[in-house]
Amino acid sequence: MKIETTISLDPELLEGLNRLLAANGHGSVSELIEEMLRRFLVKKKQRAYDLRELDLINQNADRLNQEADDVLTYSEMISPN
């Protein structure tokens, strides 16, 4: 079910969109806006996920770096060059 809403666009923008959509055999401006909003929401959701992941990495960076350093030190001890 879709809900009808109203947006205000510059007349030249709307005219240009309608010409572009008609020339390329695409749907209506409403369909275009709906698709763009879906993509926008997906992008925002992915960005929020990426920021949470980055925060987790940063919170654990010192411990992870120490573990990596320990592994390198151990590997140098068991197979010196």
BAFI-3210 file (N, C-alpha, C; in Angstrom, 3 decimals, decimal comma, padded with zeros to 6 digits):
// residues 81
n [1|2|3|4|5|6|7|8|9|10|11|12|13|14|15|16|17|18|19|20|21|22|23|24|25|26|27|28|29|30|31|32|33|34|35|36|37|38|39|40|41|42|43|44|45|46|47|48|49|50|51|52|53|54|55|56|57|58|59|60|61|62|63|64|65|66|67|68|69|70|71|72|73|74|75|76|77|78|79|80|81]
n.u [000,835|000,586|001,184|-000,128|001,631|002,808|005,222|007,385|008,785|011,176|009,915|011,407|013,151|011,377|010,264|012,541|013,162|010,872|011,125|013,543|012,931|010,827|012,151|013,876|012,284|011,510|009,874|007,621|008,130|007,553|008,106|010,843|011,752|010,996|012,662|015,175|015,061|014,904|017,468|018,998|018,285|019,291|022,004|022,524|021,989|023,990|026,234|025,943|026,277|028,938|030,260|029,755|031,184|033,796|034,138|034,149|036,502|038,372|038,036|039,185|041,735|044,304|044,612|044,415|046,610|048,671|048,416|049,080|051,726|052,812|052,540|054,279|056,703|056,948|057,092|059,515|061,198|061,038|061,862|064,482|066,214]
n.v [-001,171|002,151|005,510|008,601|011,592|014,993|016,893|019,673|020,941|022,595|024,052|023,835|021,757|019,601|019,490|018,861|016,338|014,879|014,968|013,582|011,070|010,254|010,194|008,097|005,966|005,323|005,003|006,997|010,268|010,004|007,275|007,322|009,027|007,483|005,223|006,468|007,362|004,907|003,881|005,851|005,431|002,828|003,315|005,080|003,364|001,439|003,061|003,763|001,227|000,715|002,735|001,892|-000,518|000,440|001,896|-000,205|-001,509|000,510|000,718|-001,629|-001,580|-001,225|-003,627|-005,528|-004,786|-005,340|-008,105|-008,842|-007,962|-009,662|-012,142|-011,772|-011,433|-013,920|-015,572|-014,744|-015,637|-018,420|-018,999|-017,726|-015,529]
n.w [000,000|-000,839|000,184|-000,559|-001,068|-000,942|-002,621|-003,140|-006,037|-008,067|-010,996|-013,408|-012,805|-012,435|-015,007|-016,522|-015,429|-016,151|-018,979|-019,331|-018,213|-019,924|-022,392|-022,020|-021,589|-018,998|-015,734|-013,765|-012,232|-009,549|-009,124|-009,618|-007,549|-005,344|-005,690|-005,467|-002,810|-001,480|-002,072|-000,807|001,898|002,286|001,898|004,040|006,182|005,797|006,166|008,887|010,018|009,221|010,660|013,301|013,287|012,836|015,178|017,052|016,261|016,795|019,572|020,380|019,429|020,683|022,165|020,071|018,488|020,296|020,513|017,883|017,824|019,771|018,473|016,285|017,649|018,910|016,637|015,581|017,552|017,373|014,810|013,981|011,717]
ca.u [000,000|001,334|000,525|000,102|002,200|003,080|006,518|007,508|009,986|011,338|009,268|012,401|013,641|010,328|010,175|013,726|012,995|009,846|011,702|014,552|012,257|010,087|013,102|014,538|011,279|011,427|008,620|007,254|008,981|007,274|008,885|012,252|011,988|010,901|013,899|016,285|014,925|015,303|018,937|019,490|018,133|020,241|023,335|022,617|022,051|025,331|027,173|025,814|026,915|030,384|030,742|029,757|032,310|035,019|034,214|034,577|037,924|039,138|037,977|040,016|042,971|045,502|044,700|044,697|047,996|049,550|048,362|049,857|053,130|053,183|052,686|055,513|057,834|057,030|057,547|060,947|061,921|061,100|062,567|065,328|066,874]
ca.v [000,000|003,400|006,699|009,770|012,751|016,108|017,549|020,866|020,928|023,680|023,638|023,426|020,438|018,630|019,382|018,119|014,936|014,268|014,776|012,523|009,790|009,915|009,884|006,825|004,928|004,950|005,288|008,357|010,971|009,382|006,026|007,714|009,541|006,341|004,439|007,249|007,348|003,559|003,823|006,749|004,767|001,715|003,909|005,581|002,196|000,866|004,003|003,605|-000,057|000,897|003,549|001,032|-001,453|001,207|002,202|-001,431|-001,714|001,505|000,381|-002,807|-001,456|-001,462|-005,059|-006,250|-004,492|-006,069|-009,513|-008,978|-007,818|-010,905|-013,196|-011,512|-011,691|-015,370|-016,184|-014,441|-016,461|-019,831|-019,171|-016,545|-015,533]
ca.w [000,000|-000,917|000,722|-001,397|-000,381|-001,835|-002,493|-003,996|-006,868|-009,021|-012,253|-014,409|-012,404|-012,746|-016,476|-016,964|-015,032|-017,002|-020,317|-019,242|-018,006|-021,148|-023,464|-021,735|-021,387|-017,585|-015,066|-013,386|-011,272|-008,249|-009,055|-009,520|-006,190|-004,439|-005,835|-004,910|-001,358|-001,032|-002,136|000,235|003,191|002,334|002,055|005,418|007,064|005,639|006,790|010,335|010,328|009,071|011,781|014,497|013,143|013,032|016,601|017,724|015,943|017,543|020,987|020,637|018,653|021,489|022,454|018,829|018,106|021,207|020,106|016,644|018,205|020,455|017,451|015,544|018,550|019,064|015,394|015,454|018,530|016,972|013,523|013,706|010,401]
c.u [000,884|000,483|000,872|000,630|002,479|004,478|006,524|008,836|009,993|010,718|010,261|012,961|012,623|010,204|011,354|013,638|011,986|010,372|012,685|013,903|011,514|011,038|013,758|013,569|011,175|010,078|008,444|008,283|008,772|008,079|010,373|012,588|011,952|012,178|015,100|016,247|015,286|016,831|019,571|019,432|019,099|021,653|023,537|022,742|023,443|026,374|027,140|026,474|028,435|030,971|030,770|030,937|033,641|035,213|034,677|036,063|038,777|039,152|038,936|041,392|044,211|045,697|045,057|046,133|048,981|049,578|049,188|051,344|053,622|053,411|053,985|056,743|058,032|057,574|059,022|061,771|062,060|061,777|063,403|066,008|068,318]
c.v [001,241|004,537|007,874|010,909|013,831|016,634|018,751|020,801|022,172|023,217|023,178|022,047|019,366|018,417|018,569|016,643|014,229|014,011|013,613|011,153|009,350|009,487|008,527|005,699|004,461|005,346|006,759|008,974|010,367|008,097|006,316|008,177|008,397|005,494|005,170|007,252|005,980|003,434|004,678|006,069|003,594|002,244|004,415|004,429|001,560|001,755|003,879|002,304|000,074|001,698|002,754|000,068|-000,747|001,547|000,972|-001,713|-000,753|001,207|-000,751|-002,727|-001,763|-002,946|-005,852|-006,007|-005,236|-007,552|-009,740|-008,880|-009,076|-012,035|-013,001|-011,811|-013,187|-016,016|-015,903|-015,307|-017,902|-020,041|-017,914|-016,658|-015,200]
c.w [000,000|-000,361|-000,169|-000,545|-001,409|-001,560|-003,428|-004,725|-007,743|-010,344|-013,320|-014,098|-012,764|-014,256|-017,014|-016,614|-015,918|-018,415|-020,316|-019,091|-019,264|-022,258|-023,265|-021,424|-019,947|-017,021|-014,742|-012,441|-009,885|-008,074|-008,905|-008,107|-005,182|-004,491|-005,231|-003,386|-000,784|-001,011|-001,049|001,598|003,347|002,586|003,487|006,406|006,996|006,303|008,310|010,788|010,271|010,225|013,081|014,457|013,394|014,504|017,387|017,484|016,754|019,038|021,340|019,985|019,479|021,777|021,201|018,355|018,999|020,855|018,842|016,949|018,905|019,462|016,675|016,394|018,707|017,803|015,153|016,401|018,053|015,619|013,245|012,360|010,549]
res [m|k|i|e|t|t|i|s|l|d|p|e|l|l|e|g|l|n|r|l|l|a|a|n|g|h|g|s|v|s|e|l|i|e|e|m|l|r|r|f|l|v|k|k|k|q|r|a|y|d|l|r|e|l|d|l|i|n|q|n|a|d|r|l|n|q|e|a|d|d|v|l|t|y|s|e|m|i|s|p|n]
***
